[in-house]
């Protein structure tokens, strides 16, 4: 079983299921998103590739997150370092040194709108190391 499948099973066991999954267009990131979703019992129709998640920085990811519809409460982001580690640490404080491959950080945002994602309070609910 692949690391991303195991990650999906762990997330499902935590009842951590996304409304939407935003992934980098990179083949490996897309495969990771698909494997995690399959193992968590989530269909691929919830996965959307985002060009801005490849060769990006924290601001690129934040801009995409700020455009998310208020219809979505639980969002998975599949992408690359160092920007994902920077995102978690920008939201929660310096809590993770480096997110490894097939890791997951459950960030609990205390916001009323996705537009507040960068300035809102957040806490790290969990971290699953790959």
KAMOUR-V37963 format. One record per residue. N is the residue number from 1. PSI is psi in whole degrees, 0 to 359 (NA if undefined). D_FIRST is the distance of its C-alpha to the first C-alpha in Angstrom with 2 decimals. Layout:
BEGIN
((N	PSI	D_FIRST) (N	PSI	D_FIRST))
END
This chain:
BEGIN
((1	136	0.00) (2	160	3.79) (3	324	6.67) (4	327	8.34) (5	316	6.40) (6	320	6.88) (7	316	10.24) (8	318	11.06) (9	319	10.73) (10	319	12.87) (11	318	15.26) (12	322	15.68) (13	333	16.47) (14	4	19.11) (15	34	20.41) (16	92	19.93) (17	131	19.94) (18	151	21.58) (19	329	24.68) (20	149	23.91) (21	123	21.40) (22	124	23.09) (23	155	21.24) (24	156	22.51) (25	351	23.24) (26	141	21.30) (27	313	18.72) (28	321	15.90) (29	318	16.96) (30	318	17.17) (31	319	13.65) (32	313	12.51) (33	315	14.92) (34	317	13.82) (35	316	10.09) (36	314	11.49) (37	316	14.15) (38	314	12.34) (39	333	10.27) (40	358	13.72) (41	29	15.61) (42	134	17.55) (43	153	18.87) (44	345	18.99) (45	347	22.76) (46	357	22.51) (47	130	21.18) (48	126	24.00) (49	137	24.08) (50	116	26.72) (51	325	28.51) (52	350	29.76) (53	356	26.34) (54	133	26.24) (55	66	28.57) (56	182	29.74) (57	180	31.17) (58	319	31.38) (59	325	34.25) (60	314	32.42) (61	315	29.63) (62	320	32.29) (63	320	34.34) (64	315	31.58) (65	323	30.83) (66	342	34.57) (67	2	34.72) (68	139	32.23) (69	147	33.98) (70	355	34.94) (71	344	33.28) (72	126	29.90) (73	325	29.28) (74	115	25.55) (75	130	24.28) (76	138	21.01) (77	123	21.70) (78	120	19.16) (79	220	20.91) (80	158	21.91) (81	155	23.59) (82	357	26.22) (83	325	27.14) (84	320	24.45) (85	317	25.31) (86	321	28.94) (87	310	28.55) (88	315	27.16) (89	328	29.88) (90	323	32.57) (91	322	31.85) (92	356	31.32) (93	173	33.14) (94	90	31.72) (95	342	28.77) (96	130	25.95) (97	307	26.61) (98	127	23.75) (99	124	20.63) (100	167	17.82) (101	139	15.05) (102	38	12.60) (103	162	15.34) (104	138	17.25) (105	123	20.91) (106	105	22.49) (107	123	26.04) (108	110	28.68) (109	135	31.45) (110	71	34.96) (111	163	36.40) (112	347	38.19) (113	148	37.22) (114	338	34.54) (115	340	37.50) (116	4	37.73) (117	324	34.20) (118	325	35.41) (119	351	38.37) (120	157	36.98) (121	145	36.12) (122	155	32.48) (123	152	30.63) (124	111	27.17) (125	322	25.75) (126	160	22.53) (127	125	20.44) (128	113	16.77) (129	134	16.32) (130	NA	13.35))
END
